Amino acid sequence: QVQLVQSGGGLVQSGGSLTLSCAASGSIFSIYNIGWARQAPGKQRELVAVIRSGGTTNYADSVKGRFTISRDNAKSTVYLQMNSLKPEDTAVYYCNAKNPSRRMDDYWGQGTQVTVSS
């Protein structure tokens, strides 16, 4: 019912910035809670940021103060602005949309690689 298409990512040097985008189609975007998660080789997937339908946000301690999640409901798009990037931020990043009122509505983007060189 919902497709999430990610863009952004790439290679950046330590201390640099990147912005990831996640565009949704096929449903009503504004009611969904949207998260960004990342997974590096040999490590468990880590939820790094969440923005709820009401606009409240939460961040993992590892990215707090450096990353900002935002959403533009008119464009059905969520963003992850990543500043002061560190090599340990290197991972595949995924966006995730969940309908808080309907558990079966749980969708994932295709993932995008972020690589931070030291």
C-alpha positions as CSV (number, residue, x, y, z in Angstrom):
1,Q,0.0,0.0,0.0
2,V,2.9,2.3,0.7
3,Q,6.2,2.6,-1.1
4,L,9.2,4.4,0.4
5,V,11.9,5.6,-2.0
6,Q,15.1,6.8,-0.5
7,S,17.6,9.2,-1.9
8,G,20.8,10.9,-0.8
9,G,23.7,9.2,0.9
10,G,27.1,8.7,-0.5
11,L,30.7,9.2,0.5
12,V,31.7,12.2,2.8
13,Q,34.7,13.0,4.8
14,S,34.7,13.1,8.6
15,G,33.0,16.3,9.8
16,G,31.0,16.7,6.7
17,S,27.2,16.7,6.2
18,L,24.7,14.7,4.2
19,T,20.9,14.8,3.9
20,L,18.8,11.7,3.3
21,S,15.3,11.8,1.9
22,C,12.5,9.3,2.0
23,A,9.5,9.9,-0.2
24,A,6.3,8.0,0.3
25,S,3.5,7.1,-2.1
26,G,0.4,5.1,-2.0
27,S,-1.2,6.1,1.3
28,I,-1.9,9.1,3.6
29,F,1.6,10.2,4.8
30,S,0.6,12.5,7.5
31,I,-0.7,9.8,9.9
32,Y,2.4,7.8,9.9
33,N,5.3,7.7,12.4
34,I,8.6,7.8,10.4
35,G,11.9,6.5,11.6
36,W,15.4,6.2,10.3
37,A,17.5,3.2,11.2
38,R,21.0,2.1,10.2
39,Q,22.9,-1.1,10.1
40,A,26.7,-1.5,9.7
41,P,28.3,-4.8,8.8
42,G,28.6,-7.0,11.9
43,K,26.4,-4.7,14.0
44,Q,22.8,-4.8,15.0
45,R,20.3,-2.4,13.4
46,E,20.1,0.8,15.3
47,L,17.1,3.2,15.3
48,V,18.7,6.6,15.1
49,A,15.7,9.0,14.8
50,V,11.9,9.0,14.9
51,I,9.4,11.7,14.0
52,R,5.8,11.0,14.9
53,S,2.7,12.1,13.1
54,G,2.3,14.9,15.6
55,G,5.8,16.2,15.0
56,T,7.6,15.0,18.2
57,T,11.0,13.6,17.7
58,N,13.5,11.2,19.4
59,Y,17.1,10.5,18.7
60,A,19.6,7.9,19.7
61,D,22.3,9.1,22.0
62,S,24.9,8.4,19.4
63,V,23.5,11.0,17.0
64,K,21.8,13.5,19.3
65,G,22.9,17.0,18.6
66,R,24.2,16.1,15.2
67,F,21.3,14.6,13.3
68,T,17.9,16.2,12.7
69,I,14.8,14.4,11.4
70,S,12.0,16.5,9.8
71,R,9.0,15.9,7.6
72,D,7.1,17.8,4.9
73,N,3.6,16.3,4.9
74,A,2.7,18.3,1.8
75,K,5.5,16.5,-0.1
76,S,5.0,13.2,1.7
77,T,8.7,13.2,2.4
78,V,10.9,12.8,5.5
79,Y,14.5,14.0,5.8
80,L,17.5,13.1,7.9
81,Q,20.0,15.9,8.1
82,M,23.3,14.6,9.2
83,N,26.0,17.0,10.4
84,S,29.4,16.5,12.0
85,L,29.6,13.0,10.5
86,K,32.0,10.5,12.0
87,P,33.4,7.3,10.6
88,E,31.2,5.4,13.1
89,D,28.1,6.8,11.3
90,T,29.0,4.6,8.3
91,A,26.1,2.2,7.6
92,V,23.2,1.5,5.4
93,Y,20.4,3.8,6.4
94,Y,16.7,2.8,6.1
95,C,13.5,4.8,6.5
96,N,10.5,3.2,8.1
97,A,6.9,4.2,8.2
98,K,4.4,2.9,10.7
99,N,0.7,3.6,11.1
100,P,0.3,4.0,14.9
101,S,-3.4,2.9,14.5
102,R,-2.9,-0.1,12.2
103,R,-0.1,-2.5,13.1
104,M,0.1,-4.2,9.8
105,D,1.0,-0.9,8.1
106,D,4.7,-1.1,8.5
107,Y,6.9,-0.3,5.5
108,W,10.6,0.1,4.8
109,G,12.7,1.9,2.2
110,Q,15.3,0.2,0.1
111,G,18.2,1.5,2.1
112,T,21.0,3.8,1.1
113,Q,24.7,3.7,1.9
114,V,26.4,6.4,3.9
115,T,30.2,6.2,4.1
116,V,32.2,8.6,6.2
117,S,36.0,8.5,5.6
118,S,38.5,9.4,8.3
